[in-house]
Amino acid sequence: MNIPWLEFDTPFPDLNLALSEQDELPGLLAAGADLSPARLLDAYSKGIFPWFSEGQPILWWSTDPRMVLMTKDFAISDSLKKRLNKTRKDPAWEFRFDSDFEQVMRACAAPRRGQAGTWISEQMIASYCALHQLGYAHSSELWFKGELVAGAYGLSLGKMFYGESMFTKVSDGSKMALAQLVFFLRNEGVKMLDCQQETAHLASLGARPIKRKDFMAHVNWAVTQTPIQHWIVFE
């Protein structure tokens, strides 16, 4: 298996060179380079994302098909709707954006049952926190009595949002944080949320796989649109 090695100034290869579904690591496009803000922004604008474990080189992926959630298709159960409405009315609970981005990332990186490790390394945390400081990375958060109990984070480019990870310490917490994010994005004219990997959990919320060429057709349009100016929770 041969994949391109990227130096710091090497451009990304054509997406069609990514490994296919018949290969051992489908979607793997390249390795190397760095996680600088400029490199990450270039990657996401081209439909590429980093995903690697501690001790590995930086690995860059462009999966085909690509799991996406169209904001108009977001589906939540009646019971979750009731819980979401009840939570919003209870002053002990707060929905926030970007109140503590780093804490959300670290909570997402915490060990989980059945997992030996995490791909959200200190290097990844530092890089995405830098993007947060530049206004590209954002977190949707759920707080209870002053404690962060659930959240999700990702990147926003133009009218495109790239979801990265979620966590929760309470029942349905990550679903409520995601719901708050999707409702906000939909209100801001964002039509697609990139989910990267296909999972049953995401499918249950309305996400579906689409061909990479269709994904990129939307990305190429969305990243040129006016970005979201204010990340403010609305009722």
PyRosetta script that sets phi, psi and omega in degrees:
from pyrosetta import init, pose_from_sequence

init()
pose = pose_from_sequence("MNIPWLEFDTPFPDLNLALSEQDELPGLLAAGADLSPARLLDAYSKGIFPWFSEGQPILWWSTDPRMVLMTKDFAISDSLKKRLNKTRKDPAWEFRFDSDFEQVMRACAAPRRGQAGTWISEQMIASYCALHQLGYAHSSELWFKGELVAGAYGLSLGKMFYGESMFTKVSDGSKMALAQLVFFLRNEGVKMLDCQQETAHLASLGARPIKRKDFMAHVNWAVTQTPIQHWIVFE")
pose.set_psi(1, 114.8)
pose.set_omega(1, -179.5)
pose.set_phi(2, -114.6)
pose.set_psi(2, 125.7)
pose.set_omega(2, 175.4)
pose.set_phi(3, -127.4)
pose.set_psi(3, 152.3)
pose.set_omega(3, -178.7)
pose.set_phi(4, -63.2)
pose.set_psi(4, 141.7)
pose.set_omega(4, 173.5)
pose.set_phi(5, -100.3)
pose.set_psi(5, 127.7)
pose.set_omega(5, -176.6)
pose.set_phi(6, -99.9)
pose.set_psi(6, 127.3)
pose.set_omega(6, 167.1)
pose.set_phi(7, -83.9)
pose.set_psi(7, 177.2)
pose.set_omega(7, -175.6)
pose.set_phi(8, -60.9)
pose.set_psi(8, -29.0)
pose.set_omega(8, -177.5)
pose.set_phi(9, -108.0)
pose.set_psi(9, 10.5)
pose.set_omega(9, -179.9)
pose.set_phi(10, -81.4)
pose.set_psi(10, 128.0)
pose.set_omega(10, 176.7)
pose.set_phi(11, -71.3)
pose.set_psi(11, 160.1)
pose.set_omega(11, 176.7)
pose.set_phi(12, -68.5)
pose.set_psi(12, 145.1)
pose.set_omega(12, 176.2)
pose.set_phi(13, -74.5)
pose.set_psi(13, 169.8)
pose.set_omega(13, 176.9)
pose.set_phi(14, -59.6)
pose.set_psi(14, 139.7)
pose.set_omega(14, -177.6)
pose.set_phi(15, -60.3)
pose.set_psi(15, -28.5)
pose.set_omega(15, -179.0)
pose.set_phi(16, -67.1)
pose.set_psi(16, -10.3)
pose.set_omega(16, 177.9)
pose.set_phi(17, -87.1)
pose.set_psi(17, -5.3)
pose.set_omega(17, 177.3)
pose.set_phi(18, -62.8)
pose.set_psi(18, 148.9)
pose.set_omega(18, 179.7)
pose.set_phi(19, -60.8)
pose.set_psi(19, 144.4)
pose.set_omega(19, -175.4)
pose.set_phi(20, -90.2)
pose.set_psi(20, 177.3)
pose.set_omega(20, -179.5)
pose.set_phi(21, -64.8)
pose.set_psi(21, -18.1)
pose.set_omega(21, 178.9)
pose.set_phi(22, -81.1)
pose.set_psi(22, -12.7)
pose.set_omega(22, -178.3)
pose.set_phi(23, -89.0)
pose.set_psi(23, 169.3)
pose.set_omega(23, -176.9)
pose.set_phi(24, -67.3)
pose.set_psi(24, -35.6)
pose.set_omega(24, -178.2)
pose.set_phi(25, -124.2)
pose.set_psi(25, 73.9)
pose.set_omega(25, -176.6)
pose.set_phi(26, -61.4)
pose.set_psi(26, 133.2)
pose.set_omega(26, 179.5)
pose.set_phi(27, 98.4)
pose.set_psi(27, -14.4)
pose.set_omega(27, 179.7)
pose.set_phi(28, -68.2)
pose.set_psi(28, 127.3)
pose.set_omega(28, -173.6)
pose.set_phi(29, -109.8)
pose.set_psi(29, -43.3)
pose.set_omega(29, -174.3)
pose.set_phi(30, -163.1)
pose.set_psi(30, 173.0)
pose.set_omega(30, 176.8)
pose.set_phi(31, -140.0)
pose.set_psi(31, 158.4)
pose.set_omega(31, 176.0)
pose.set_phi(32, 100.3)
pose.set_psi(32, -156.8)
pose.set_omega(32, -176.8)
pose.set_phi(33, 65.7)
pose.set_psi(33, -147.1)
pose.set_omega(33, -176.2)
pose.set_phi(34, -141.5)
pose.set_psi(34, -179.0)
pose.set_omega(34, 178.3)
pose.set_phi(35, -113.8)
pose.set_psi(35, 37.5)
pose.set_omega(35, 177.4)
pose.set_phi(36, -67.6)
pose.set_psi(36, 155.3)
pose.set_omega(36, 177.5)
pose.set_phi(37, -52.6)
pose.set_psi(37, -42.0)
pose.set_omega(37, -178.3)
pose.set_phi(38, -63.7)
pose.set_psi(38, -42.6)
pose.set_omega(38, 179.9)
pose.set_phi(39, -66.9)
pose.set_psi(39, -42.8)
pose.set_omega(39, -179.4)
pose.set_phi(40, -65.3)
pose.set_psi(40, -43.5)
pose.set_omega(40, 179.6)
pose.set_phi(41, -64.5)
pose.set_psi(41, -38.7)
pose.set_omega(41, 176.9)
pose.set_phi(42, -64.2)
pose.set_psi(42, -41.8)
pose.set_omega(42, -179.3)
pose.set_phi(43, -62.0)
pose.set_psi(43, -53.4)
pose.set_omega(43, -176.2)
pose.set_phi(44, -63.5)
pose.set_psi(44, -36.3)
pose.set_omega(44, 179.2)
pose.set_phi(45, -67.0)
pose.set_psi(45, -17.9)
pose.set_omega(45, 178.1)
pose.set_phi(46, -103.2)
pose.set_psi(46, 8.0)
pose.set_omega(46, 179.7)
pose.set_phi(47, 78.0)
pose.set_psi(47, 26.5)
pose.set_omega(47, -177.6)
pose.set_phi(48, -117.1)
pose.set_psi(48, 142.6)
pose.set_omega(48, 177.7)
pose.set_phi(49, -138.6)
pose.set_psi(49, 151.8)
pose.set_omega(49, 177.6)
pose.set_phi(50, -89.0)
pose.set_psi(50, 143.6)
pose.set_omega(50, 177.5)
pose.set_phi(51, -160.2)
pose.set_psi(51, 113.4)
pose.set_omega(51, -176.7)
pose.set_phi(52, -160.7)
pose.set_psi(52, 159.5)
pose.set_omega(52, -179.5)
pose.set_phi(53, -98.6)
pose.set_psi(53, 162.8)
pose.set_omega(53, 177.9)
pose.set_phi(54, -56.3)
pose.set_psi(54, 133.3)
pose.set_omega(54, 179.8)
pose.set_phi(55, 94.6)
pose.set_psi(55, -14.7)
pose.set_omega(55, 176.5)
pose.set_phi(56, -91.9)
pose.set_psi(56, 158.3)
pose.set_omega(56, 168.8)
pose.set_phi(57, -68.1)
pose.set_psi(57, 165.6)
pose.set_omega(57, 175.5)
pose.set_phi(58, -64.1)
pose.set_psi(58, 125.5)
pose.set_omega(58, 179.3)
pose.set_phi(59, -111.2)
pose.set_psi(59, 135.1)
pose.set_omega(59, -177.2)
pose.set_phi(60, -113.4)
pose.set_psi(60, 135.4)
pose.set_omega(60, -172.0)
pose.set_phi(61, -126.8)
pose.set_psi(61, 149.0)
pose.set_omega(61, 170.4)
pose.set_phi(62, -145.7)
pose.set_psi(62, 91.8)
pose.set_omega(62, -172.4)
pose.set_phi(63, -77.8)
pose.set_psi(63, 151.4)
pose.set_omega(63, 178.0)
pose.set_phi(64, -146.4)
pose.set_psi(64, 109.2)
pose.set_omega(64, 9.8)
pose.set_phi(65, -76.0)
pose.set_psi(65, 172.1)
pose.set_omega(65, -179.1)
pose.set_phi(66, -115.9)
pose.set_psi(66, 131.1)
pose.set_omega(66, 179.1)
pose.set_phi(67, -81.1)
pose.set_psi(67, 124.1)
pose.set_omega(67, -179.7)
pose.set_phi(68, -135.1)
pose.set_psi(68, 156.2)
pose.set_omega(68, 173.8)
pose.set_phi(69, -118.9)
pose.set_psi(69, 112.1)
pose.set_omega(69, 172.7)
pose.set_phi(70, -75.8)
pose.set_psi(70, 126.9)
pose.set_omega(70, -172.4)
pose.set_phi(71, -59.9)
pose.set_psi(71, -29.0)
pose.set_omega(71, 178.3)
pose.set_phi(72, -71.5)
pose.set_psi(72, -19.0)
pose.set_omega(72, -177.3)
pose.set_phi(73, -97.3)
pose.set_psi(73, 1.1)
pose.set_omega(73, -177.7)
pose.set_phi(74, -59.0)
pose.set_psi(74, 126.6)
pose.set_omega(74, -173.9)
pose.set_phi(75, -123.4)
pose.set_psi(75, 125.3)
pose.set_omega(75, 174.6)
pose.set_phi(76, -127.8)
pose.set_psi(76, 150.1)
pose.set_omega(76, -177.3)
pose.set_phi(77, -70.8)
pose.set_psi(77, 162.4)
pose.set_omega(77, 177.5)
pose.set_phi(78, -61.2)
pose.set_psi(78, -37.7)
pose.set_omega(78, -179.6)
pose.set_phi(79, -65.7)
pose.set_psi(79, -37.3)
pose.set_omega(79, 178.4)
pose.set_phi(80, -70.6)
pose.set_psi(80, -36.6)
pose.set_omega(80, 175.8)
pose.set_phi(81, -58.8)
pose.set_psi(81, -44.7)
pose.set_omega(81, -179.7)
pose.set_phi(82, -63.9)
pose.set_psi(82, -42.7)
pose.set_omega(82, -179.9)
pose.set_phi(83, -66.5)
pose.set_psi(83, -39.2)
pose.set_omega(83, 179.3)
pose.set_phi(84, -62.4)
pose.set_psi(84, -45.9)
pose.set_omega(84, 179.2)
pose.set_phi(85, -64.3)
pose.set_psi(85, -40.7)
pose.set_omega(85, 179.4)
pose.set_phi(86, -65.5)
pose.set_psi(86, -41.1)
pose.set_omega(86, -179.8)
pose.set_phi(87, -64.2)
pose.set_psi(87, -40.6)
pose.set_omega(87, 180.0)
pose.set_phi(88, -62.8)
pose.set_psi(88, -30.1)
pose.set_omega(88, -176.8)
pose.set_phi(89, -87.2)
pose.set_psi(89, -12.7)
pose.set_omega(89, -177.8)
pose.set_phi(90, -91.4)
pose.set_psi(90, 117.3)
pose.set_omega(90, -176.8)
pose.set_phi(91, -64.2)
pose.set_psi(91, -14.0)
pose.set_omega(91, 178.0)
pose.set_phi(92, -72.1)
pose.set_psi(92, -19.7)
pose.set_omega(92, -178.8)
pose.set_phi(93, -105.9)
pose.set_psi(93, 143.8)
pose.set_omega(93, 176.8)
pose.set_phi(94, -136.5)
pose.set_psi(94, 134.6)
pose.set_omega(94, 168.4)
pose.set_phi(95, -98.4)
pose.set_psi(95, 133.2)
pose.set_omega(95, -179.5)
pose.set_phi(96, -138.6)
pose.set_psi(96, 160.6)
pose.set_omega(96, 167.1)
pose.set_phi(97, -117.5)
pose.set_psi(97, 134.8)
pose.set_omega(97, 168.2)
pose.set_phi(98, 59.3)
pose.set_psi(98, 26.3)
pose.set_omega(98, 178.3)
pose.set_phi(99, -73.3)
pose.set_psi(99, -37.9)
pose.set_omega(99, 177.5)
pose.set_phi(100, -151.9)
pose.set_psi(100, 77.1)
pose.set_omega(100, -175.7)
pose.set_phi(101, -58.5)
pose.set_psi(101, -46.4)
pose.set_omega(101, -177.7)
pose.set_phi(102, -62.1)
pose.set_psi(102, -40.0)
pose.set_omega(102, 179.8)
pose.set_phi(103, -63.9)
pose.set_psi(103, -36.1)
pose.set_omega(103, 176.7)
pose.set_phi(104, -63.1)
pose.set_psi(104, -46.6)
pose.set_omega(104, 178.8)
pose.set_phi(105, -59.8)
pose.set_psi(105, -43.7)
pose.set_omega(105, -178.1)
pose.set_phi(106, -67.6)
pose.set_psi(106, -34.3)
pose.set_omega(106, 176.5)
pose.set_phi(107, -68.2)
pose.set_psi(107, -37.8)
pose.set_omega(107, 176.1)
pose.set_phi(108, -65.7)
pose.set_psi(108, -29.8)
pose.set_omega(108, -178.1)
pose.set_phi(109, -82.8)
pose.set_psi(109, -12.3)
pose.set_omega(109, -176.3)
pose.set_phi(110, -63.3)
pose.set_psi(110, 149.0)
pose.set_omega(110, -179.4)
pose.set_phi(111, -56.3)
pose.set_psi(111, 142.3)
pose.set_omega(111, 178.5)
pose.set_phi(112, -123.1)
pose.set_psi(112, 155.1)
pose.set_omega(112, -178.9)
pose.set_phi(113, -58.7)
pose.set_psi(113, 129.1)
pose.set_omega(113, 177.1)
pose.set_phi(114, 86.2)
pose.set_psi(114, -0.4)
pose.set_omega(114, 179.4)
pose.set_phi(115, -115.5)
pose.set_psi(115, 134.1)
pose.set_omega(115, -177.5)
pose.set_phi(116, -78.9)
pose.set_psi(116, -27.6)
pose.set_omega(116, -177.0)
pose.set_phi(117, -158.2)
pose.set_psi(117, -161.2)
pose.set_omega(117, -179.4)
pose.set_phi(118, -140.3)
pose.set_psi(118, 150.3)
pose.set_omega(118, 175.2)
pose.set_phi(119, -89.1)
pose.set_psi(119, -8.0)
pose.set_omega(119, -179.1)
pose.set_phi(120, -89.6)
pose.set_psi(120, 84.7)
pose.set_omega(120, -176.5)
pose.set_phi(121, -83.1)
pose.set_psi(121, 173.4)
pose.set_omega(121, 176.0)
pose.set_phi(122, -59.9)
pose.set_psi(122, -35.7)
pose.set_omega(122, 177.4)
pose.set_phi(123, -62.4)
pose.set_psi(123, -43.5)
pose.set_omega(123, 178.9)
pose.set_phi(124, -65.9)
pose.set_psi(124, -42.6)
pose.set_omega(124, -179.2)
pose.set_phi(125, -60.7)
pose.set_psi(125, -46.0)
pose.set_omega(125, 180.0)
pose.set_phi(126, -61.9)
pose.set_psi(126, -41.5)
pose.set_omega(126, -177.1)
pose.set_phi(127, -68.1)
pose.set_psi(127, -43.2)
pose.set_omega(127, -178.0)
pose.set_phi(128, -76.7)
pose.set_psi(128, -28.8)
pose.set_omega(128, 172.9)
pose.set_phi(129, -65.7)
pose.set_psi(129, -34.5)
pose.set_omega(129, 175.2)
pose.set_phi(130, -64.4)
pose.set_psi(130, -40.9)
pose.set_omega(130, 176.2)
pose.set_phi(131, -65.7)
pose.set_psi(131, -34.4)
pose.set_omega(131, 176.2)
pose.set_phi(132, -63.2)
pose.set_psi(132, -43.8)
pose.set_omega(132, 178.8)
pose.set_phi(133, -62.3)
pose.set_psi(133, -28.7)
pose.set_omega(133, 179.1)
pose.set_phi(134, -85.7)
pose.set_psi(134, -4.8)
pose.set_omega(134, 176.2)
pose.set_phi(135, 92.2)
pose.set_psi(135, 14.3)
pose.set_omega(135, -178.3)
pose.set_phi(136, -102.7)
pose.set_psi(136, -31.7)
pose.set_omega(136, -177.9)
pose.set_phi(137, -101.7)
pose.set_psi(137, 138.5)
pose.set_omega(137, -174.1)
pose.set_phi(138, -139.6)
pose.set_psi(138, 154.4)
pose.set_omega(138, 178.1)
pose.set_phi(139, -125.5)
pose.set_psi(139, 139.6)
pose.set_omega(139, 172.0)
pose.set_phi(140, -104.8)
pose.set_psi(140, 126.6)
pose.set_omega(140, -167.6)
pose.set_phi(141, -129.7)
pose.set_psi(141, 149.1)
pose.set_omega(141, 172.6)
pose.set_phi(142, -122.5)
pose.set_psi(142, 124.3)
pose.set_omega(142, -178.3)
pose.set_phi(143, -116.4)
pose.set_psi(143, 143.8)
pose.set_omega(143, 175.7)
pose.set_phi(144, -129.3)
pose.set_psi(144, 116.6)
pose.set_omega(144, -179.2)
pose.set_phi(145, 50.7)
pose.set_psi(145, 45.2)
pose.set_omega(145, 176.1)
pose.set_phi(146, 82.1)
pose.set_psi(146, 4.3)
pose.set_omega(146, 179.5)
pose.set_phi(147, -113.8)
pose.set_psi(147, 133.8)
pose.set_omega(147, 176.0)
pose.set_phi(148, -71.6)
pose.set_psi(148, 119.0)
pose.set_omega(148, -175.7)
pose.set_phi(149, -117.6)
pose.set_psi(149, -11.5)
pose.set_omega(149, 178.1)
pose.set_phi(150, -163.6)
pose.set_psi(150, 156.7)
pose.set_omega(150, 178.8)
pose.set_phi(151, -176.7)
pose.set_psi(151, 169.1)
pose.set_omega(151, 176.4)
pose.set_phi(152, -145.7)
pose.set_psi(152, 151.6)
pose.set_omega(152, 178.1)
pose.set_phi(153, -142.3)
pose.set_psi(153, 161.2)
pose.set_omega(153, 178.2)
pose.set_phi(154, -177.7)
pose.set_psi(154, -169.1)
pose.set_omega(154, -177.6)
pose.set_phi(155, -112.7)
pose.set_psi(155, 143.7)
pose.set_omega(155, 177.8)
pose.set_phi(156, -120.3)
pose.set_psi(156, 118.4)
pose.set_omega(156, 177.1)
pose.set_phi(157, -126.3)
pose.set_psi(157, 116.0)
pose.set_omega(157, -177.6)
pose.set_phi(158, 59.4)
pose.set_psi(158, -122.8)
pose.set_omega(158, 176.3)
pose.set_phi(159, -109.2)
pose.set_psi(159, 35.1)
pose.set_omega(159, 177.4)
pose.set_phi(160, -123.4)
pose.set_psi(160, 135.8)
pose.set_omega(160, 176.0)
pose.set_phi(161, -122.2)
pose.set_psi(161, 133.3)
pose.set_omega(161, -179.2)
pose.set_phi(162, -111.7)
pose.set_psi(162, 106.7)
pose.set_omega(162, 179.9)
pose.set_phi(163, -74.8)
pose.set_psi(163, 140.1)
pose.set_omega(163, -178.3)
pose.set_phi(164, -113.2)
pose.set_psi(164, -54.7)
pose.set_omega(164, -177.6)
pose.set_phi(165, -161.5)
pose.set_psi(165, 164.3)
pose.set_omega(165, 178.0)
pose.set_phi(166, -138.1)
pose.set_psi(166, 160.9)
pose.set_omega(166, 172.8)
pose.set_phi(167, -149.3)
pose.set_psi(167, 162.4)
pose.set_omega(167, 173.1)
pose.set_phi(168, -154.3)
pose.set_psi(168, 148.8)
pose.set_omega(168, 173.0)
pose.set_phi(169, -114.3)
pose.set_psi(169, -2.2)
pose.set_omega(169, -179.1)
pose.set_phi(170, -131.9)
pose.set_psi(170, 156.6)
pose.set_omega(170, -179.6)
pose.set_phi(171, -59.1)
pose.set_psi(171, 129.7)
pose.set_omega(171, 177.7)
pose.set_phi(172, 66.7)
pose.set_psi(172, 9.4)
pose.set_omega(172, -176.2)
pose.set_phi(173, -62.5)
pose.set_psi(173, -46.7)
pose.set_omega(173, -178.6)
pose.set_phi(174, -66.7)
pose.set_psi(174, -33.6)
pose.set_omega(174, 177.4)
pose.set_phi(175, -65.3)
pose.set_psi(175, -39.6)
pose.set_omega(175, 179.3)
pose.set_phi(176, -69.7)
pose.set_psi(176, -38.4)
pose.set_omega(176, 176.9)
pose.set_phi(177, -65.2)
pose.set_psi(177, -39.8)
pose.set_omega(177, 177.2)
pose.set_phi(178, -66.4)
pose.set_psi(178, -41.5)
pose.set_omega(178, 179.1)
pose.set_phi(179, -59.7)
pose.set_psi(179, -44.8)
pose.set_omega(179, 178.4)
pose.set_phi(180, -59.5)
pose.set_psi(180, -41.4)
pose.set_omega(180, 179.1)
pose.set_phi(181, -64.5)
pose.set_psi(181, -47.6)
pose.set_omega(181, -177.1)
pose.set_phi(182, -65.0)
pose.set_psi(182, -42.6)
pose.set_omega(182, 179.0)
pose.set_phi(183, -60.7)
pose.set_psi(183, -41.1)
pose.set_omega(183, 178.6)
pose.set_phi(184, -65.5)
pose.set_psi(184, -48.0)
pose.set_omega(184, -179.3)
pose.set_phi(185, -60.6)
pose.set_psi(185, -42.5)
pose.set_omega(185, 179.5)
pose.set_phi(186, -61.6)
pose.set_psi(186, -41.1)
pose.set_omega(186, 178.6)
pose.set_phi(187, -65.6)
pose.set_psi(187, -26.9)
pose.set_omega(187, -179.1)
pose.set_phi(188, -91.8)
pose.set_psi(188, 6.4)
pose.set_omega(188, 176.7)
pose.set_phi(189, 85.7)
pose.set_psi(189, 13.1)
pose.set_omega(189, 176.3)
pose.set_phi(190, -83.7)
pose.set_psi(190, 122.9)
pose.set_omega(190, -175.2)
pose.set_phi(191, -96.4)
pose.set_psi(191, -23.7)
pose.set_omega(191, -174.0)
pose.set_phi(192, -134.5)
pose.set_psi(192, 136.5)
pose.set_omega(192, 172.6)
pose.set_phi(193, -116.1)
pose.set_psi(193, 120.8)
pose.set_omega(193, -179.8)
pose.set_phi(194, -76.3)
pose.set_psi(194, 126.7)
pose.set_omega(194, 179.0)
pose.set_phi(195, -105.5)
pose.set_psi(195, -7.6)
pose.set_omega(195, 176.7)
pose.set_phi(196, 66.7)
pose.set_psi(196, -69.4)
pose.set_omega(196, -172.7)
pose.set_phi(197, -107.1)
pose.set_psi(197, 145.3)
pose.set_omega(197, -179.6)
pose.set_phi(198, -83.7)
pose.set_psi(198, 124.7)
pose.set_omega(198, 176.4)
pose.set_phi(199, -137.4)
pose.set_psi(199, 155.5)
pose.set_omega(199, 178.4)
pose.set_phi(200, -65.5)
pose.set_psi(200, -35.4)
pose.set_omega(200, -179.9)
pose.set_phi(201, -61.5)
pose.set_psi(201, -47.1)
pose.set_omega(201, 179.5)
pose.set_phi(202, -66.5)
pose.set_psi(202, -37.7)
pose.set_omega(202, 178.8)
pose.set_phi(203, -62.3)
pose.set_psi(203, -35.5)
pose.set_omega(203, -179.9)
pose.set_phi(204, -67.0)
pose.set_psi(204, -18.4)
pose.set_omega(204, -179.9)
pose.set_phi(205, -98.6)
pose.set_psi(205, 3.7)
pose.set_omega(205, 176.1)
pose.set_phi(206, 109.3)
pose.set_psi(206, -1.6)
pose.set_omega(206, 179.0)
pose.set_phi(207, -74.2)
pose.set_psi(207, 154.6)
pose.set_omega(207, -179.6)
pose.set_phi(208, -152.5)
pose.set_psi(208, 154.5)
pose.set_omega(208, 177.9)
pose.set_phi(209, -81.9)
pose.set_psi(209, 140.8)
pose.set_omega(209, 174.8)
pose.set_phi(210, -130.8)
pose.set_psi(210, 161.7)
pose.set_omega(210, 179.3)
pose.set_phi(211, -65.0)
pose.set_psi(211, 146.4)
pose.set_omega(211, -178.4)
pose.set_phi(212, -59.7)
pose.set_psi(212, -37.6)
pose.set_omega(212, -178.9)
pose.set_phi(213, -64.5)
pose.set_psi(213, -34.5)
pose.set_omega(213, 177.0)
pose.set_phi(214, -72.6)
pose.set_psi(214, -38.8)
pose.set_omega(214, 175.8)
pose.set_phi(215, -59.7)
pose.set_psi(215, -46.8)
pose.set_omega(215, -177.5)
pose.set_phi(216, -69.7)
pose.set_psi(216, -31.9)
pose.set_omega(216, 176.3)
pose.set_phi(217, -60.1)
pose.set_psi(217, -39.9)
pose.set_omega(217, 178.1)
pose.set_phi(218, -72.8)
pose.set_psi(218, -43.9)
pose.set_omega(218, -179.3)
pose.set_phi(219, -58.6)
pose.set_psi(219, -45.1)
pose.set_omega(219, -178.2)
pose.set_phi(220, -59.2)
pose.set_psi(220, -32.1)
pose.set_omega(220, 175.2)
pose.set_phi(221, -79.7)
pose.set_psi(221, -47.6)
pose.set_omega(221, -170.6)
pose.set_phi(222, -64.0)
pose.set_psi(222, -39.2)
pose.set_omega(222, -175.3)
pose.set_phi(223, -70.8)
pose.set_psi(223, -13.3)
pose.set_omega(223, 178.3)
pose.set_phi(224, -90.3)
pose.set_psi(224, -5.1)
pose.set_omega(224, -176.7)
pose.set_phi(225, -83.4)
pose.set_psi(225, 162.2)
pose.set_omega(225, -179.7)
pose.set_phi(226, -60.5)
pose.set_psi(226, 126.1)
pose.set_omega(226, -177.8)
pose.set_phi(227, -70.9)
pose.set_psi(227, 162.5)
pose.set_omega(227, 176.3)
pose.set_phi(228, -65.6)
pose.set_psi(228, 131.5)
pose.set_omega(228, -175.2)
pose.set_phi(229, -90.8)
pose.set_psi(229, -39.4)
pose.set_omega(229, -174.1)
pose.set_phi(230, -132.6)
pose.set_psi(230, 123.1)
pose.set_omega(230, 178.7)
pose.set_phi(231, -96.3)
pose.set_psi(231, 88.3)
pose.set_omega(231, -175.9)
pose.set_phi(232, -124.5)
pose.set_psi(232, 129.6)
pose.set_omega(232, 177.7)
pose.set_phi(233, -66.8)
pose.set_psi(233, 131.0)
pose.set_omega(233, 176.3)
pose.set_phi(234, -119.3)
pose.set_psi(234, 156.9)
pose.set_omega(234, -178.6)
pose.set_phi(235, -90.2)
pose.dump_pdb("model.pdb")
